[in-house]
C-alpha cells in the first residue's frame, strides 16, 4: 500500500517513522503549514498521486489532522477512491454527515478515538471489570483521565469510549457525567473526571469502589508510539475492505 499522512504534527511524525519501519511507501505528507510536508492540501496530494507511476496500488490516508477539516477530508478520500484511517477526535456529533461520502462512494474507512493497542486492551478489561462489579452490587464506579495541557478536547475520546462500555455493564449508571459539578454525585451517574497538566501523553484510570476495597485499572501511555503502531496496523487491515468500520471492529479482529 501507499500511505498518505494527513496532519504532520507529533502524531504525523510518529506515524511516518512506523510506516518506514514496516516497509511502507509514503506517497505524500499533507499539511498546510508544517515543515517537511510534501503537499499543502489534499487536492494537491490527490493530483500528485494521480500523476504517479503506480496508479493501481491501493492508497490509504492516515488522518490525525484537526477536527474542523474532517468533513472536507472524508469527501476528498471518497472522491479519490482512497481508504482512510481517521484518528481525529472532536467530530463525533457530526458522525453521519462526516461518514456519508465514504458510504456513498463504496470506499473504506476505519475511525476511532484511540488506535493504541494497549488502550484498546484496556477498554476490554474495563468492560469485563464493570461486568463483574455489577454482578456483586457492591461497587460504585468512576473514571479519571489526564492529558497534556495542549489537548483541545475534554474529556478525551478514549475516556468517553471507556465510560460508554462500562455504562453498558453497570445497569444502574443511566448517565455519564462529564461536567464539573458542584454538588453530590448521584448513584446513577458515572462520573468522568478530566485533568490537563504538563506533557502527559495520556493516562486513564477506572475506579471501582466499595466499602471494603477499591479496584483500580490504569492505562498509561509513555509516548505516541503505541497510537501510531495501531493506526498503521489499521491501515494495513482496511486495504481491500469496503465500508465504514469502528476501531473496535479492527481490534476485535486483531485480538481474536
N, C-alpha and C positions, 0 to 999 in steps of 0.2 A: 504494500500500500504506500501511497504518497501522503504525507501529513502536511496540513496547513495549521500553523499555530496562530490563534486569534487572541490578541492581548499579550503583550510582551513585557509584563511586569515580572515580579518574583516567581509567580507560578509558571508563566510562559518560559522563563529561563530554565526552570527545573524540568519542565516537560521537554524542552529541547535536549537537555542532557540525557534524559531517559530514552527518548526516541533514538538518539545516536548510539547509546549503549546497546539498544536492542536491534540495531541494524536497519532502521527505517530511514528512508529519504525524506528530507524536509523540503517541500516544494515551495513554500512561502511562509514568511512570518509577517503577520498583518498588525500594524499599529500605527496610528496617525502621528505619533509624537516620539516614540521610543527609539533611541539609538540602536542600530543593529537590525531593525525591522527592514524587510525587503519590499514591502508593499504598504502604501499609506491607507488603503481601503480594500474591502472585499472585492469590489468591482475590478480593481486593478489586479488583484491576485487571480481572479477568475480569468481575466484576459491573458495573464502570463501563462497560466496552465493550459488554456485553450490553444496557445501557440506553441506549446511544448512538443517534445518528440515521442511521448508515450501516452497518447490520448486514451488508450483503453485501460490503463492501470487505475484501480479504484483510488479515490481521494477521500480522506477523512479530515474534517476540520475539528480541531480540539480547541474549544472556546471557553476561555476564562476572562472574557472582557467585561466591561461594565454593564449592569442590567438595562440601562437606557437603550443599549444597542441590540438587545436580544431579538426583538421582533423583526427588525430590518435584517439581522444576520440570518435568522431561520428562513426568511424569504429568499435570501441570496443562496443559501445552501440548496434549497429545494429547486431553485431556478437552474443552478449549475449541475444538479444531479449528484451532489456530494453527500456522503454520510457525515454525521456530526456527533461529537461528544460535547454536551453542554453542561459545564460545571459552574456557570454563573448562578448566583442566587439573587433574590430580591425581585423576581418577576412572577412568582407563583400565583398572584392574584389575577394574572392575565394568561393563565396556562393554556386554555383552549385557543385563545387568539394567537398566541405565540406558536403553538404546535400545529395549527390548522394547515399552513402551507406544506409542511412535510407530509402530512397525511394525504393531502390533495395530490401531491406530486408522486406519491408512491415511493419516496426515498426513505432513508432511515436515520434515526436519531436516538441516542440514549442520554437521559438527563438525570441530574441528581444534585443534592446539596453537598455530598461528600463522597468522593471516589476513593478514599483511603481504605485499603484492605482491612487494617486493624480497626478503624472506626466502624466499618460495616460488620465485622465480627462482634464489636461492642453492642451494636444495635440489636443483634440477635440474642446475645447474652442478657441484655436488659429486658427484652421481651420475656425470656424464659424466667428470669428472676421475678418479674412482676407477676407472672402467672402463678409461680409458687407462693409468693406473698399473698396474692388474692385468695388462694385456697385456704390459707391459715386464718384469714380475717383479723390478723393481729397487727399488720404493718401499715403505716402511712408512707407516702412517697413524695419525693421532690427531686428536682434536677437542678444542678448548678453548672454553669458554663462560663469559662474565662477565655478571653482572646486579647490580642494586641489592641492598643488604643486607636489604631488607624482603621480597624474594621468598621464598615459603614452600616451593617445591618445588625439588629439586636431584637430578639435572641438569634443565635446562629441557626442556619438551616438544619444543621445536624441536631441541635437541641430540640427543634420542633419535631423532627422525624422521630427521635427517641421518645419524646413526650407522647406522640401520637400512637406509637406501638405499645407503650406502657398503658395508655388510656384504654386501648382495646382489651387489655387483660385485667385492668383494675376497674371492675364494673361500677364501683361507687364514684369514680372520678368522672364526673359529667362535664367538667370544664377545665381546659388548660389555661392557667392564669399566667400571662407573660408580662403583665404590667407591674410596676412597683406599687404596692398597696400600703395604705396607712391605716390598717385595721387587721383584725384577726383573719387568718386564712380558714375558710370553711372546709369541712371534711370532704366535700365533693369537688374541691379544686385541686388540681395537680399544679403545684407552683413551680415555675421555671425562673430561676434567678440568674441574671447576666451581670458579668463584670468585665471591664476593659482596663488593661494595665500593660504598660511597657511593650514588650515584643513577643508575648506569649503566642505561639503558633495556634494553640487550641487545646483546651482541657475540658472534658465533660465528666461529671460525676453524678451517678444515680445514687440516691439515698433512700433506703428502706428502713424505717424506724419503728420500733415497738417499745413498750415499757421495759422489756427485758434486754434488748440489744439493738444495735444498728448495723446494717449491712451496707457497705459502700462499694460501688463498682466504678472504676475510673479508666478512661482512655485519655492518654496524654501524648499529643503529637510532639515529637522532638524537632521536626523540620517539615518542609513541604514535600519531601521525597516520597512519602507514602501516598500522598494525594496524587502526585504525578505518575507514579507507577500504576496505580489503579486506573487513572484516566487513559493511559496508553494501552493498558490491557483491555479496557472497554473499547477503545478504538479498534484494536485487533479483532475483538469479538463482534463488533457491529458490521464489519465488512461482509457483504453477501446476504445480509438480512434486509427485510423491508418492514417499515412501520416505526412506531414510537414506543420506546421502552424506558422504564424507570431504571435507576441504578440498582434497585432491589432485584429486578429481573436478571440483570447481569450477574450480580453476586449470588443469587440463588443458583444460577448455572455454574458459576465458578466453584462454589462450596459443595456442590453435590458430588 
